[in-house]
Amino acid sequence: MMDVVINSGNGRHMPLVLWDIDHTLIDTRGVGRELSAAAFAEVTGQPMREQATIDGITEAVIFRETAKIHGLTTDRADFERFAQALTVQHVAHGAELRERGCALLGAAAALDALAVAGARQTVVTGDVRPVAEIKLGVFGLDTHIEWEVGAYGEDADLRPDLVDLALTRSFTAAGDAVLIGDTPADVEGGRENGVHVIAVASGRSSVRELRGAGAHHVLEDLRDIERLLTLIASRA
């Protein structure tokens, strides 16, 4: 595909866009936690009474820390069983996720507009890859995603490592990428790798918190497509 230049004011080409998923593109509205609880109970034999803090954290860390809360010590094999159980839960309850959850305002239009503008798009997410694919597929947001160059919750514990992995997999220099996410962890993941970060205050983090974390730009949501495209293209 030929690179497409939009009127960004400085003539720079569209970069690779690294999308976070939860609370950036979609909101499961509680379904995700319910499915995690079911998978946790299946794998550990204990009901999930409490879940570790999840904002910006990878699935492997969430599972390990949640297990600790319940007095359990887990290993990689336990996580892999959990990831498989979680995938099965999402397959079984895809219709419920579609009914109760939602794509966030502007998400579909942003993905489409970026594709038209010539941007490559992938995801950097704490979700394991099969769950990420299901989540975006349920809401019709998967069309433009290059899954093979993304980075997922089974790949590394920390966001900076995931961003680095996505850059490596896509053969992309940091200056030719933009990360879009909703948490300070997303911001950290991009900034530590020299990637331009656009934060969206569509999750639990406020505009002020995201600016304080070091995001280059902060948007309330994804509805202003023209501004989003300009920020992505200019990276300034």
N, C-alpha and C positions, 0 to 999 in steps of 0.2 A: 504494500500500500504506500502511495506517495504521501509524504508529510504535507499537512495542510496548515497554512498560516492564517490565523484570524487577525482581525484588526486590534492588536494588543498595544500598539503604540511604539513597539521597539522591534517588531519583525521577527521575534523568536518563534521557533517551531514548537508545536504542542509536545509536551513531555509524556512520559509514562505516568499514569495516575494510579496510585496505590490507595485503594479504598479500604477503610474499616467497614464492618458490616453492622453489628448490633448498635442501635441508637444513632447510627450515621445514615444507613440506607433503610433499615427496617426496625420495627419494634415488635417483639413477640408477645408483649403485654401479659407476661406471666407464664405463657406456655413453655418457654424455654426452661424456666426453673422447675416446672412440674415434670418435664421430661428428664431433666438431670436427676431429680429426686428418684424417679422410677429406675433409672439406670444405676444410680448409686446403691439403691436397695437390692437390686438384682445381683450386683457384683460383690457387695460387702456383706449382705445378709442383714444389714441394719437400716432402719428408716433414716432418712436424712432430716434430722431435727433442725439443723442450721446449716447454712451454706457460707463458705468463706467469701470475702469481698471479691466481687467479680469485675468491676469496672476496669477495663484495659488489661486484664490478666488473662493469661492463656489457660486453655482447658486443662492442661496437665497440672499446672500450679493450683488451679481451683480444686481439682480432684484431690491432690495431695494434701492441701491445707484443710479441706473439708473433712477428709479422713482423720487428720490429726485432731480436729475438734471433737470427733467421735471416739478418740482414744485408739485409733488404728494407725499402723505403720504400713505403707504401701510401697510397691516397687513398680518398675516399668511395665511388667507383665500385667499387673493389676490395672494400670492406666489403660493399657491396650484393650483389656477386656471391657473396661468402662467405655472407652471410645466406641467400640463395636456395639455395645448395648445402647449407647446414646444414639448412634446412627439408626439402629433398628427402631427405637422409639420415635425418631423423627419421620422415618418412612411410614410407620403405622399411624402417626397422628398428623400427617401433612395437611389433611383437610381441616382439622381443628386449628392448626397454625394459621392457615389461610383465613379461616372464619374469625378468629379472635385477634390475630396479629394484624399488622399493616405495613405497607411500604410507606416510608416517611415522605412528607411533602417535598416535591421537587426531585425525588430520587430517580424515578424513571426518566423524566425529562432531561435531567443532568447526564445520565448515562448515555441516552440517545444523542444528545447534543455533542458530547465529547466524541462519540463515534463518528458523527458527521464531520466534526472538525479535524479528524485524523489522529486523535489521541489513542494510544494503546491503554488498556485498562486491565488491572488485576486487583487482587485483594491481599491485604496483610491483616490477618484476623487471629484472634485467640481460639476461634472454633476449629475443630478438626475438619479436614477438607471435605469429607462426605457430608457433614452437617452444613458446612458453608454452602455447598452446592445445592442442598435441599432448601435451605432458607431462602436463597436468592431465586431459585427456580420456582418455589411456591408462589412468589409474588411477581414472577415474570421479569426479574431484574438480572438474569444470568446471560442474556444474549451476547453482550459485548465483552464478557470477562474472559481473559486468557488464564485459565486455571493453572496451566503447567508452570507458569512463572511466578505464581503467588507464593505466600508463606503462611503456614497454618499452625494451629495449636499443638500439633504433635511434633513440629519441627524444632522448636526451641522454647525455653521458658520465658524469655524476656523480649519485649518489643524491639529494642535496638537490633537484636540478633535476627529477628524475623525480617526487619526492613533490609538489613544487610544481605540476607539470603535471597530476598526478592530481587534486589539489584543484581546480585550475582547470577541468578537464574535467567534474568531477562537481558543480561549483558548491557546494563544501563548504568551510566555514570550518575552519581548523586545529583549533580547539577541538572540532569535531564529527567528528573522525577519530581513529582509532587505527591505528598501524602495528605489524605483527607480523613479526619477522625474526630471523635467527640470527647476524648478523655485526655488528661495530662499525660498518661502513659503513651498514647498515640503521638502526642507532641514530642515527648522525650525520644521515642523511637525514631522519628524523623530527624530531629535536631542533632542527635548523637551521630547520625550518619551523613550530616550535611545536606539533608533533603528539605526542600521548602515545604512548610506545613500550613495547610488551611484547616482550621478547627471549626467545627459546627456545634453550636450549643443546643443540640437536639436531644442530648442525653441528660445525665444528672449533673454535669459540670456546667457552671455558669460562664457567661462571656468573660467576666472578670478573672475567673480561675484559669480559663484557657489562655487568656492573654498573659497572666502571671506565669504560666508554665512555659511561655516562650513561643507560642504560635505566631507565625508571620502575619496571618490575618485570621479573624474570627467572624463567622457568619451566624445569624440566628437560625437559619435553616438553608435548604438548597433551592428555594423558590426563585431567587434572582439569578436565572441561568446566564444572562449576559454578563453580569458582574463576575460570576463564578468562572466563566470561560476566560474573561479578561485576566483575572488573578492567576489562573493556571498558566495561561500563555505567557504572561509577563514575568511571573516568578520574581516580583520585586516588592 
